[in-house]
Amino acid sequence: MLSGELVTFVGVAAAMVVLPGADFTMVVRNALDGRKLGLATAGGIISGLLLHSSLAALGIAALMIASATAYRVIQFVGMGYLCYLGIRLLCSRPGTDLPSGRAVPSENDVRRHRRIQGSGLWRAYRQGLVTDVTNPKVFVFFASLIPQFVPTGVPVGPPTAMLALLIVLLAVIWYPILAVTVDRAGGFLRRPVAARTLNLLTGLTLLGLSLHLATELTLLLDGPEPPARLGSR
């Protein structure tokens, strides 16, 4: 691959990674509950991208979006999960892990806090992973962008894997920075009224993304081929 083509690929891939979408929304929302939760969500997203990279390198991603049935299943699962997260956020109420009425928490409170924190980190990681893996736009992103930059006349596996890993590297840089930035700048948004408002806006955003996927799924059911265009992640 020529250096100019590589620069073009990195530029396009970087733009797609940083564009607000389901992954972006989940990192921002969880980072406002704490830096560790934001980083755990970022870790889940990066793990999902590694899975997408493996599928792309093996040629499975292209086969999945070429199959109308497989693509519909991916869209349906992604739509359902985003809808679930959106409703959960709309019904949730911000709270604290430790009781605020005690100057010094008891040992049981500390243990409970650590247990809740551990389960919260796993939940945040899982949310990031499932959100990314079930996002059909990511399948299209990997399966339609990367082949345009793979040189002809060579085995497609190695260059596809390299380009896919470049996308993962961009995500490794971007999402932790996003999580830390939101954590540091989110003091105002952690106030009860602001937190409830953010839950409302984030929930509506996820429901909107779910509705968008539902609309695309409805259109897809009217035709034999899956859509070939890219969308925000």
C-alpha positions in Angstrom: 0.0 0.0 0.0 1.3 3.5 -0.9 1.9 5.9 1.9 -0.7 8.3 0.5 -3.3 5.6 0.5 -2.4 4.7 4.1 -2.8 8.3 5.2 -6.2 8.5 3.5 -7.3 5.3 5.2 -6.2 6.5 8.6 -8.0 9.8 8.0 -11.3 8.2 7.0 -11.1 5.6 9.7 -10.3 8.2 12.4 -13.3 10.2 11.3 -15.6 7.2 11.5 -14.2 6.2 15.0 -14.7 9.7 16.6 -18.2 10.4 15.0 -20.9 10.2 17.7 -22.9 7.0 17.7 -23.9 4.2 20.0 -20.3 3.5 21.2 -19.6 7.2 21.8 -22.9 7.6 23.7 -22.2 4.6 26.0 -18.6 5.8 26.9 -19.8 9.4 27.7 -22.8 8.1 29.8 -20.7 5.7 31.8 -17.7 8.0 32.2 -20.0 10.4 34.0 -20.5 7.7 36.7 -16.7 7.5 37.1 -13.5 7.3 35.1 -13.2 3.5 35.7 -16.6 2.9 34.4 -15.8 4.9 31.3 -12.6 3.1 30.7 -14.3 -0.3 31.3 -16.8 0.7 28.6 -14.0 1.7 26.3 -12.4 -1.6 27.0 -15.5 -3.4 26.0 -15.8 -1.5 22.7 -12.1 -2.2 21.9 -12.7 -5.9 22.5 -15.7 -5.7 20.2 -13.5 -4.1 17.5 -10.9 -6.8 17.9 -13.6 -9.3 17.2 -14.7 -7.3 14.1 -11.0 -7.2 13.0 -10.8 -11.0 13.3 -14.0 -11.4 11.2 -12.7 -9.0 8.6 -9.4 -10.7 8.3 -11.1 -14.0 7.8 -13.5 -12.6 5.3 -16.5 -13.5 7.5 -17.6 -9.9 7.9 -18.0 -9.4 4.1 -19.9 -12.7 3.9 -22.3 -11.6 6.8 -23.3 -8.3 5.2 -23.6 -10.0 1.8 -26.2 -12.3 3.3 -29.5 -10.5 3.7 -30.6 -12.9 6.4 -27.5 -12.5 8.5 -27.5 -8.8 8.2 -31.1 -8.6 9.2 -30.4 -10.7 12.3 -27.5 -8.4 13.3 -29.7 -5.3 12.8 -32.5 -6.9 14.8 -30.2 -7.8 17.8 -28.6 -4.3 17.7 -31.9 -2.6 17.6 -33.2 -4.6 20.5 -30.1 -4.0 22.7 -30.1 -0.2 22.1 -33.8 -0.1 22.8 -33.2 -2.0 26.1 -30.4 0.3 27.1 -32.4 3.4 26.3 -35.4 2.3 28.3 -33.2 1.3 31.2 -31.6 4.8 31.3 -35.0 6.5 31.1 -36.2 4.4 34.1 -33.0 4.8 36.1 -32.3 7.3 38.9 -28.8 8.6 39.7 -27.7 7.5 43.2 -24.6 6.9 45.3 -22.9 3.7 46.3 -22.1 4.6 49.9 -24.6 6.0 52.4 -24.1 9.8 52.7 -25.3 10.0 56.3 -22.1 8.5 57.8 -18.9 10.4 58.2 -16.9 7.1 58.1 -18.4 4.1 56.3 -18.4 0.8 58.1 -16.4 -2.2 57.0 -19.6 -3.8 55.6 -20.3 -0.6 53.6 -16.8 -0.6 52.2 -17.1 -4.3 51.2 -20.5 -3.6 49.6 -19.0 -0.6 47.8 -16.2 -2.7 46.4 -18.6 -5.5 45.4 -20.9 -3.0 43.6 -17.9 -1.3 42.0 -16.7 -4.6 40.7 -20.0 -5.6 39.2 -20.4 -2.1 37.8 -17.1 -2.3 36.0 -18.1 -5.7 34.5 -21.5 -4.3 33.5 -19.9 -1.3 31.8 -17.4 -3.5 30.0 -20.3 -5.8 28.9 -22.3 -2.8 27.7 -19.4 -1.5 25.6 -18.8 -5.0 24.1 -22.4 -5.8 23.3 -23.1 -2.3 21.9 -20.2 -2.6 19.5 -20.6 -6.2 18.5 -24.3 -5.9 17.7 -23.8 -2.6 15.8 -24.5 -3.5 12.1 -22.8 -0.2 11.1 -19.5 -1.6 12.4 -19.8 -4.7 10.2 -20.4 -2.5 7.2 -17.6 -0.2 8.2 -15.1 -3.1 8.3 -16.4 -5.0 5.3 -16.8 -2.1 2.9 -14.0 0.4 3.8 -11.0 -2.0 4.3 -11.3 -3.8 0.9 -11.0 -0.5 -0.9 -7.4 -0.1 0.4 -6.2 -3.7 0.0 -3.7 -4.0 -2.8 -4.6 -6.2 -5.7 -2.6 -9.3 -6.6 -1.7 -10.2 -3.0 -3.4 -12.4 -0.4 -6.1 -10.3 1.2 -5.7 -11.7 4.8 -2.5 -9.9 6.0 -3.3 -6.4 4.7 -6.9 -6.7 5.9 -5.7 -7.7 9.3 -3.2 -4.8 9.4 -5.8 -2.2 8.4 -8.4 -3.6 10.8 -5.8 -3.4 13.7 -5.2 0.2 12.7 -8.8 0.9 13.3 -8.6 -0.8 16.7 -5.5 1.3 17.5 -7.4 4.5 16.8 -10.1 3.3 19.1 -7.5 2.5 21.8 -6.4 6.1 21.6 -9.7 7.8 21.2 -12.1 6.1 23.7 -9.9 6.2 26.8 -9.2 9.9 26.1 -12.9 10.5 25.7 -13.6 8.7 29.0 -11.0 10.6 31.0 -12.0 14.0 29.4 -15.7 13.4 30.3 -14.8 12.3 33.8 -12.7 15.5 34.4 -15.1 17.9 32.8 -18.3 16.2 34.1 -18.6 17.8 37.6 -21.6 19.9 36.6 -23.3 16.9 34.9 -23.0 14.8 38.0 -25.4 17.1 39.9 -28.8 15.3 40.5 -30.8 17.5 38.1 -28.2 17.4 35.4 -27.7 13.7 35.9 -31.4 13.0 35.4 -31.4 15.2 32.4 -28.4 13.4 30.9 -30.1 10.0 31.5 -33.1 11.3 29.7 -31.1 12.7 26.7 -28.9 9.6 26.5 -31.9 7.2 26.8 -33.7 9.1 24.0 -30.5 9.1 21.9 -30.2 5.3 22.2 -33.9 4.9 21.5 -33.4 7.1 18.4 -30.6 5.0 17.2 -32.7 1.9 17.8 -35.6 3.5 15.8 -33.1 4.3 13.0 -32.1 0.6 12.8 -35.7 -0.4 12.9 -36.4 1.9 10.0 -33.5 0.5 8.0 -34.6 -3.1 8.9 -38.1 -2.3 7.6 -36.6 -1.0 4.3 -34.3 -4.0 4.1 -37.2 -6.4 4.4 -38.6 -4.8 1.2 -35.5 -5.6 -0.8 -33.2 -8.6 -1.2 -29.9 -6.8 -0.5 -28.5 -5.2 2.7 -27.6 -1.5 2.6 -24.1 -0.8 1.5 -23.7 2.7 3.0 -21.8 3.7 6.1 -23.3 5.3 9.1 -22.1 6.8 12.4 -20.9 4.4 15.0 
